[in-house]
Amino acid sequence: MSEGKSPRHAAEQESADVSEAEIAVHWPEEDYVLPAGQFIAQAYLTNPGVFERFSLDRFPECFKEFADLLDWYKYWETTVDTSAPPFWRWFVGGRINACHNCVDRHLAAYRNKTAIHFVPEPEHEAVHHLTYQELFVRVNELAALLREFCDLKAGDRVTLHMPMVAELPITMLACARIGVIHSQVFSGFSGTACAERIADSESRLLITMDAYHRSGELLDHKEKADIAVAEAASAGQQVEKVLIWQRYPGKYSSAARLVKGRDVILNDVLAGFRGRRVEPEPMPAEAPLFLMYTSGTTGRPKGCQHSTGGYLSYVAWTSKYIQDIHPEDVYWCMADIGWITGHSYIVYGPLALAASSVVYEGVPTWPDAGRPWRIAESLGVNIFHTSPTAIRALRRNGPDEPAKYNYHFKHMTTVGEPIEPEVWKWYHREVGKGEAVIVDTWWQTENGGFLCSTLPGIHPMKPGSTGPGIPGIHPVIFDEEGKEIPAGSGKAGNICIRNPWPGIFQTVWKDPDRYVRQYYARYCKNPDSKDWRDWPYMAGDGAMQAADGYFRILGRIDDVINVSGHRLGTKEIESAALLVSEVAEAAVVPVADEVKGKVPDLYVSLKPGLLPSTKIANKVSAAVVSQIGAIARPHRVVIVPDMPKTRSGKIMRRVLAAISNRQEPGDVSTLANPEVVERIRALAT
Ligand code: PRX
């Protein structure tokens, strides 16, 4: 353990501050909504006996069913090695390749089936339907290039900073084919955020695109690569090559100069690899497939390391049985591949099942809120997957749009944040036309795939609640003392998972201590125990369980703000603000927002002698955008005379959050400076 603390002690300190788990539940319990008979008639999973098959006493052998959805070069010997908790090793001894499983093995039956429908944002541009054969060809050519032109080999890391284009899954699969670990950074993140991830993963190569469309504009993206490479170099990581896809092959769409000897137009070099084939590398099941960075309690984003065999089996099984993807379905997950949802449920899960998966470049409401429904109609999409934020935006901007289009969803997913029952009902009634079943899936970047959800062909739905743990997942809610909070008690606590599962991440890249500390230490009664039962996984979410076993997720218990379903660390935002020379202190708090769920309000105090000004506030806002990306842009920057502080000097974010949300801050008399509260309130409201 770092700093010589016991794991338990360290974790207690981290979570002692705020406990959203203690907040009262403000939504009344909703009535059940039954799945349509039509859906059940065709669903893969309709027998509740599945839960017996996956009962805790069948752990871990029950997960063989997951692995058996895949092709193995060498079948594994040990289902899970739990001898060094909490570092779990799934399907030990097995050899597998993720690219083979998502591409090659489908050629015999599905060569001419569409693997990826790429939908450009400009509506006049043609949709590109990439067949499995075409995907195979393009992935092979790129894999050959990565190996020979870039000298990459299994185990190397490559950072991708790519928008939502077909080339992104092609690039990921080409990496997977030769055992290279990809680390895709959300394209909306800044060059600085990209640099941080390049440095942490020690990538020698950056793969990007010159430009992409967003909200009607062709955005210059290559300029971010220049920042990323320069800043990674100052952090000690040299990027040798930048490979640049062209959004329009043959035409360079960026104003940023090409750096000689470093920047390479990928489309040009690929011409020399025409027709090349590369045998997929048989990787150990536990070889890392990719890194996905996410925000946590400290400032630095952490690289969640996901395995090949365990992860792929998990996303394949959950895509098949929770999303009910059949070979004839057209599936559209409207997330961004830059987040875990896109990795698991646009790329790896659906492609492992030989599905047709839609990749849409732009924003859902561009040029109007009818766009998603036009896409659904024209491609015959019948499974749809999105977030409450997108649903809220579509509902606000075009409540009557879905009815205008002739599409029919059999199944819809919501993910990423709690969905208000009213919004859920609109989704069900208008988007789903009363026919589609909805699954509200709860999980996290660290988890690989869904943890809680109703089974679409078995359970009734309950608006605003996720469901019980999916087969093989055994959640439990603990109170602060580690006592179990029973279902139906009306009390909230910290949701944990009792058992390991194949999709769980392997570690935090280069920081195993943090992995143990943040996710396992809190409720581990005996750090020396070698028994997996002593190592429940703590998700960091407050939750309660109703008498029927359904969970309701209440939000983060740590310093993380969930903006539009994406996690932003408060410390990341605050450290960006502190880069502005005038700023002395910064504190960020979540504010409820009608569309985005939560948005960050940023409070700053200035160094002595400086006067507040709009100029400084704008500078702070710009610093946050350039450090992290537009997604973290503060809703407001409020310059305050001083922060509300405890006598020991700790900033009371809770008081600021109350002010931002127009609530009563409660008793502030114990603060070191109670008089400042009213002054802040006057400034902020
Ligand atoms: O607080 C939970 C919330 O999103 C967090 C995970 O965020 P991220 O790692 O970015 O992954 C998002 C997509 C999997 C969780 O800790 N969350 C996720 N799904 C739900 C949710 N909150 C309520 N209901 C959900 N269905």
Residues whose N, C-alpha, C, O or C-beta is under 5 A from the ligand:
A	BS01	PRX	T341 T414 V415 G416 E417 P418 D440 T441 W442 W443 Q444 T445 A539 D541 I553 G555 R556 G565 H566 R567
